[in-house]
């Protein structure tokens, strides 16, 4: 076995890449060993769309691989927070080898809503990895306005 002077530099580069990934993206990668190789599993915040319907806002979040019982949604008159935990475990045993892979993580995503809503009238549905939240508008298509008189 010989000494490779560039191995140390490769490890430093991998660590720097991981640090930049965490700093510049919303994705956190956690190293994991599988069959002697280092791999990363990504735990990312959901991609979210907010649609302004006539009498409600519709929030669509991509959340594949999450059990609906692990999703927590909180609503105020002007904000929405989605929290979730990701838990999965794969186990496979065959003659001559044993394989187990675990994935754990959590995230929280908060956003300010474009207008006021009635928190008690919020509904949510989770199907095929897509979370759809409907938030009833407080002013149903009307914008709350106040005319200011210039003196």
DOLO-658407 format. One record per residue: residue number from 1; residue in three letters; x, y, z of N, C-alpha, C in turn. Coordinates in Angstrom, 3 decimals, m for minus. Example, Ala and Ser with C-alpha at 12.3 -4.5 7.8 and 13.67 -1.06 7.14 Angstrom:
<atoms>
1,ALA,13.190,m5.690,7.800,12.300,m4.500,7.800,13.200,m3.300,7.800
2,SER,12.850,m2.250,7.080,13.670,m1.060,7.140,12.900,0.030,7.870
</atoms>
This chain:
<atoms>
1,UNK,0.846,m1.186,0.000,0.000,0.000,0.000,0.884,1.239,0.000
2,UNK,0.544,2.215,m0.815,1.347,3.424,m0.906,0.544,4.626,m0.415
3,UNK,1.241,5.673,m0.099,0.633,6.908,0.406,0.254,7.802,m0.778
4,UNK,m1.007,8.219,m0.829,m1.487,9.085,m1.899,m1.593,10.508,m1.356
5,UNK,m0.721,11.418,m1.777,m0.753,12.779,m1.228,m2.029,13.546,m1.608
6,UNK,m2.725,13.107,m2.624,m3.916,13.816,m3.063,m5.186,13.351,m2.346
7,UNK,m5.127,12.219,m1.636,m6.291,11.726,m0.897,m6.741,12.743,0.155
8,UNK,m5.796,13.312,0.864,m6.115,14.317,1.888,m6.802,15.531,1.248
9,UNK,m6.330,15.954,0.091,m6.921,17.104,m0.604,m8.337,16.777,m1.082
10,UNK,m8.567,15.533,m1.537,m9.909,15.134,m1.964,m10.893,15.170,m0.793
11,UNK,m10.469,14.697,0.372,m11.342,14.727,1.548,m11.672,16.158,1.960
12,UNK,m10.687,17.044,1.910,m10.939,18.455,2.228,m11.933,19.045,1.235
13,UNK,m11.776,18.735,m0.046,m12.687,19.241,m1.073,m14.104,18.752,m0.835
14,UNK,m14.275,17.463,m0.466,m15.609,16.919,m0.174,m16.255,17.636,1.007
15,UNK,m15.476,17.880,2.041,m16.005,18.589,3.213,m16.393,20.031,2.865
16,UNK,m15.582,20.689,2.039,m15.917,22.055,1.617,m17.172,22.064,0.749
17,UNK,m17.309,21.083,m0.148,m18.508,20.987,m0.982,m19.751,20.814,m0.123
18,UNK,m19.654,19.955,0.896,m20.797,19.729,1.784,m21.141,21.002,2.556
19,UNK,m20.123,21.735,3.022,m20.365,22.985,3.752,m21.045,24.013,2.843
20,UNK,m20.605,24.139,1.601,m21.237,25.075,0.671,m22.653,24.645,0.328
21,UNK,m22.882,23.324,0.188,m24.247,22.836,m0.058,m25.176,23.272,1.055
22,UNK,m24.754,23.077,2.300,m25.598,23.451,3.434,m25.824,24.952,3.493
23,UNK,m24.790,25.733,3.181,m24.885,27.192,3.304,m25.719,27.817,2.195
24,UNK,m25.542,27.375,0.955,m26.176,28.042,m0.175,m27.468,27.396,m0.648
25,UNK,m27.857,26.264,m0.109,m29.093,25.646,m0.558,m29.972,25.355,0.631
26,UNK,m31.210,24.990,0.340,m32.143,24.604,1.394,m32.094,23.106,1.631
27,UNK,m31.100,22.469,1.063,m30.981,21.025,1.195,m29.869,20.692,2.176
28,UNK,m30.156,19.830,3.101,m29.151,19.353,4.039,m28.837,17.920,3.667
29,UNK,m27.567,17.636,3.452,m27.160,16.282,3.102,m26.448,15.655,4.289
30,UNK,m26.828,14.438,4.585,m26.239,13.727,5.708,m25.483,12.526,5.154
31,UNK,m24.183,12.407,5.430,m23.440,11.267,4.912,m23.924,9.955,5.510
32,UNK,m23.859,8.918,4.721,m24.313,7.616,5.175,m23.454,6.547,4.525
33,UNK,m23.096,5.517,5.265,m22.283,4.441,4.723,m23.164,3.308,4.219
34,UNK,m22.951,2.923,2.985,m23.665,1.799,2.389,m22.622,0.983,1.637
35,UNK,m22.479,m0.262,1.999,m21.518,m1.176,1.356,m20.116,m0.570,1.298
36,UNK,m19.713,0.141,2.341,m18.366,0.694,2.397,m18.188,2.005,1.667
37,UNK,m19.219,2.497,0.986,m19.101,3.753,0.262,m19.861,4.841,0.998
38,UNK,m19.371,6.068,0.917,m20.065,7.191,1.544,m21.102,7.723,0.561
39,UNK,m22.334,7.895,1.064,m23.417,8.437,0.258,m24.115,9.521,1.034
40,UNK,m24.891,10.349,0.364,m25.657,11.380,1.056,m27.130,11.195,0.796
41,UNK,m27.931,11.366,1.836,m29.376,11.394,1.693,m29.814,12.833,1.860
42,UNK,m30.659,13.312,0.999,m31.090,14.704,1.077,m32.387,14.810,1.861
43,UNK,m32.449,15.757,2.769,m33.665,16.093,3.489,m33.926,17.541,3.107
44,UNK,m34.891,17.761,2.245,m35.101,19.112,1.751,m36.446,19.656,2.183
45,UNK,m36.502,20.961,2.229,m37.779,21.609,2.506,m38.657,21.458,1.275
46,UNK,m39.966,21.438,1.466,m40.839,21.220,0.309,m40.866,22.429,m0.628
47,UNK,m41.027,22.137,m1.909,m41.264,23.192,m2.885,m42.724,23.600,m2.740
48,UNK,m42.983,24.894,m2.690,m44.328,25.383,m2.386,m44.815,26.333,m3.468
49,UNK,m46.092,26.174,m3.847,m46.786,27.119,m4.729,m47.931,27.712,m3.933
50,UNK,m48.164,29.013,m4.084,m49.305,29.678,m3.463,m50.161,30.240,m4.593
51,UNK,m51.432,29.813,m4.621,m52.351,30.235,m5.676,m53.467,31.059,m5.043
52,UNK,m53.748,32.214,m5.627,m54.819,33.092,m5.136,m56.107,32.739,m5.872
53,UNK,m56.997,32.043,m5.176,m58.304,31.700,m5.732,m59.277,32.821,m5.349
54,UNK,m60.517,32.751,m5.810,m61.477,33.823,m5.562,m61.731,34.048,m4.073
55,UNK,m62.030,32.976,m3.333,m62.384,33.142,m1.926,m61.390,32.486,m0.963
56,UNK,m60.292,31.916,m1.499,m59.299,31.286,m0.633,m57.931,31.285,m1.313
57,UNK,m56.903,31.030,m0.506,m55.557,30.798,m1.028,m55.343,29.294,m1.006
58,UNK,m54.698,28.793,m2.041,m54.374,27.377,m2.092,m52.851,27.253,m2.059
59,UNK,m52.344,26.488,m1.094,m50.917,26.237,m0.970,m50.684,24.777,m1.327
60,UNK,m49.781,24.558,m2.280,m49.459,23.214,m2.731,m47.995,22.961,m2.391
61,UNK,m47.736,21.901,m1.616,m46.376,21.576,m1.193,m46.029,20.153,m1.604
62,UNK,m44.870,19.998,m2.252,m44.389,18.670,m2.637,m43.662,18.069,m1.445
63,UNK,m44.200,16.963,m0.917,m43.623,16.337,0.270,m43.600,14.817,0.124
64,UNK,m42.892,14.289,m0.876,m42.897,12.841,m1.085,m42.192,12.095,0.045
65,UNK,m42.692,10.901,0.326,m42.044,10.042,1.301,m42.343,10.356,2.748
66,UNK,m43.287,11.242,3.008,m43.618,11.632,4.376,m44.989,11.062,4.719
67,UNK,m45.111,10.514,5.904,m46.391,10.009,6.378,m47.246,11.195,6.802
68,UNK,m48.530,11.184,6.462,m49.393,12.326,6.775,m49.500,12.582,8.274
69,UNK,m49.291,11.561,9.098,m49.330,11.741,10.549,m48.106,12.474,11.086
70,UNK,m47.068,12.603,10.266,m45.852,13.307,10.675,m45.831,14.758,10.200
71,UNK,m46.956,15.247,9.664,m47.050,16.628,9.180,m47.803,17.461,10.202
72,UNK,m47.258,18.628,10.528,m47.873,19.554,11.478,m48.043,20.902,10.774
73,UNK,m49.280,21.397,10.727,m49.580,22.662,10.045,m50.142,23.649,11.071
74,UNK,m49.573,24.844,11.100,m50.072,25.912,11.969,m50.371,27.138,11.126
75,UNK,m51.530,27.763,11.402,m51.969,28.925,10.625,m52.337,30.063,11.573
76,UNK,m51.870,31.271,11.233,m52.345,32.481,11.887,m53.062,33.286,10.816
77,UNK,m53.532,34.467,11.160,m54.248,35.272,10.166,m53.386,35.676,8.978
78,UNK,m52.068,35.721,9.157,m51.212,36.177,8.062,m50.015,35.274,7.760
79,UNK,m49.940,34.090,8.380,m48.779,33.225,8.151,m49.165,31.744,8.209
80,UNK,m48.341,30.939,7.546,m48.520,29.494,7.507,m47.183,28.846,7.830
81,UNK,m47.194,27.838,8.692,m45.985,27.081,9.017,m46.278,25.603,8.831
82,UNK,m45.388,24.939,8.090,m45.494,23.501,7.857,m44.244,22.857,8.457
83,UNK,m44.461,21.895,9.329,m43.365,21.127,9.916,m43.599,19.659,9.583
84,UNK,m42.498,18.931,9.403,m42.637,17.491,9.153,m41.392,16.760,9.598
85,UNK,m41.589,15.514,9.951,m40.489,14.619,10.281,m40.440,13.522,9.239
86,UNK,m39.236,13.186,8.855,m39.031,12.133,7.881,m38.405,10.960,8.620
87,UNK,m39.074,9.825,8.569,m38.559,8.621,9.216,m38.757,7.457,8.254
88,UNK,m37.684,6.811,7.898,m37.829,5.609,7.087,m36.668,4.676,7.366
89,UNK,m36.931,3.416,7.215,m35.901,2.412,7.434,m36.114,1.284,6.440
90,UNK,m35.049,0.909,5.767,m35.082,m0.211,4.836,m34.134,m1.271,5.366
91,UNK,m34.581,m2.504,5.325,m33.769,m3.587,5.838,m33.881,m4.754,4.870
92,UNK,m32.734,m5.336,4.538,m32.728,m6.453,3.607,m31.656,m7.443,4.056
93,UNK,m32.055,m8.686,4.187,m31.110,m9.727,4.572,m31.115,m10.818,3.509
94,UNK,m29.945,m11.173,3.076,m29.778,m12.280,2.149,m28.570,m13.094,2.575
95,UNK,m28.441,m14.240,1.990,m27.304,m15.087,2.346,m26.000,m14.359,2.012
96,UNK,m25.192,m14.194,3.043,m23.889,m13.571,2.820,m23.835,m12.078,3.076
97,UNK,m24.986,m11.421,3.176,m24.916,m9.999,3.513,m26.157,m9.527,4.210
98,UNK,m25.974,m8.391,4.885,m27.050,m7.744,5.622,m27.012,m6.272,5.249
99,UNK,m28.141,m5.692,4.956,m28.215,m4.301,4.499,m29.289,m3.577,5.296
100,UNK,m28.958,m2.436,5.833,m29.948,m1.621,6.545,m29.658,m0.157,6.235
101,UNK,m30.700,0.575,5.940,m30.574,1.998,5.616,m31.632,2.754,6.400
102,UNK,m31.226,3.802,7.108,m32.151,4.621,7.885,m32.090,6.051,7.395
103,UNK,m33.222,6.706,7.501,m33.285,8.114,7.095,m34.166,8.845,8.093
104,UNK,m33.586,9.825,8.760,m34.323,10.620,9.731,m34.009,12.081,9.480
105,UNK,m34.968,12.921,9.682,m34.739,14.353,9.542,m36.032,15.099,9.760
106,UNK,m35.934,16.389,9.816,m37.127,17.213,9.965,m36.878,18.553,9.295
107,UNK,m37.947,19.242,9.019,m37.828,20.584,8.465,m39.012,21.409,8.933
108,UNK,m38.869,22.698,8.776,m39.954,23.637,9.058,m39.912,24.694,7.967
109,UNK,m41.066,24.987,7.414,m41.164,26.004,6.363,m42.268,26.973,6.751
110,UNK,m41.944,28.253,6.841,m42.925,29.285,7.184,m43.005,30.286,6.048
111,UNK,m44.211,30.788,5.813,m44.361,31.824,4.804,m45.452,32.802,5.214
112,UNK,m45.248,34.040,4.817,m46.245,35.080,5.057,m47.266,34.990,3.935
113,UNK,m48.530,35.005,4.302,m49.597,34.899,3.313,m49.842,36.252,2.650
114,UNK,m50.344,36.260,1.403,m50.563,37.518,0.683,m51.698,38.368,1.264
115,UNK,m52.547,37.785,2.072,m53.651,38.512,2.693,m54.092,37.772,3.944
116,UNK,m55.014,38.370,4.678,m55.475,37.744,5.919,m56.432,36.598,5.631
117,UNK,m56.348,35.578,6.485,m57.200,34.404,6.359,m57.900,34.129,7.691
118,UNK,m58.865,33.219,7.646,m59.554,32.772,8.853,m58.931,31.422,9.215
119,UNK,m58.056,31.382,10.221,m57.330,30.147,10.525,m58.225,28.939,10.789
120,UNK,m59.357,29.150,11.441,m60.255,28.047,11.795,m60.888,27.376,10.578
121,UNK,m60.908,28.045,9.443,m61.543,27.491,8.240,m60.523,26.906,7.266
122,UNK,m59.334,26.602,7.765,m58.287,26.015,6.935,m58.501,24.511,6.830
123,UNK,m58.334,23.983,5.615,m58.420,22.538,5.396,m57.142,22.075,4.696
124,UNK,m56.804,20.797,4.893,m55.603,20.246,4.261,m55.874,18.818,3.816
125,UNK,m55.256,18.453,2.694,m55.375,17.104,2.158,m54.009,16.670,1.660
126,UNK,m53.621,15.445,1.973,m52.331,14.906,1.558,m52.564,13.646,0.740
127,UNK,m52.081,13.664,m0.509,m52.305,12.526,m1.389,m51.125,12.404,m2.360
128,UNK,m50.576,11.204,m2.453,m49.478,10.909,m3.381,m48.296,11.870,m3.250
129,UNK,m47.952,12.228,m2.016,m46.796,13.090,m1.789,m47.047,14.569,m1.978
130,UNK,m48.287,14.960,m2.250,m48.638,16.369,m2.452,m49.572,16.812,m1.330
131,UNK,m49.167,17.868,m0.622,m49.999,18.459,0.426,m50.695,19.682,m0.159
132,UNK,m52.027,19.702,m0.051,m52.804,20.847,m0.543,m53.552,21.462,0.636
133,UNK,m53.287,22.736,0.880,m53.895,23.459,1.994,m54.762,24.568,1.419
134,UNK,m56.011,24.658,1.885,m56.909,25.739,1.465,m57.144,26.644,2.662
135,UNK,m56.859,27.931,2.466,m56.978,28.928,3.522,m58.054,29.936,3.132
136,UNK,m59.139,29.942,3.863,m60.276,30.833,3.580,m59.865,32.283,3.797
137,UNK,m60.088,33.125,2.778,m59.762,34.543,2.886,m60.701,35.234,3.860
138,UNK,m60.163,36.181,4.576,m60.972,36.916,5.543,m61.890,37.902,4.837
139,UNK,m61.426,38.453,3.723,m62.201,39.494,3.040,m62.738,39.053,1.692
140,UNK,m62.731,37.772,1.392,m63.308,37.179,0.188,m63.242,38.034,m1.067
141,UNK,m62.059,38.126,m1.606,m61.881,38.824,m2.874,m61.824,40.334,m2.758
142,UNK,m62.133,40.872,m1.614,m62.070,42.316,m1.426,m60.770,42.651,m0.726
143,UNK,m60.208,43.759,m1.088,m59.009,44.222,m0.422,m59.418,45.205,0.658
144,UNK,m58.858,45.031,1.817,m59.151,45.938,2.923,m58.450,47.260,2.622
145,UNK,m59.242,48.313,2.447,m58.672,49.607,2.095,m59.128,50.667,3.075
146,UNK,m58.278,51.644,3.209,m58.597,52.796,4.042,m58.170,54.027,3.272
147,UNK,m59.107,54.901,3.008,m58.791,56.117,2.260,m58.204,57.137,3.212
148,UNK,m57.077,57.692,2.813,m56.397,58.688,3.623,m56.623,60.047,2.979
149,UNK,m57.089,60.981,3.774,m57.322,62.337,3.292,m56.085,63.183,3.551
150,UNK,m55.607,63.819,2.494,m54.429,64.667,2.610,m54.848,66.030,3.110
151,UNK,m54.224,66.506,4.161,m54.571,67.817,4.738,m53.603,68.875,4.303
</atoms>
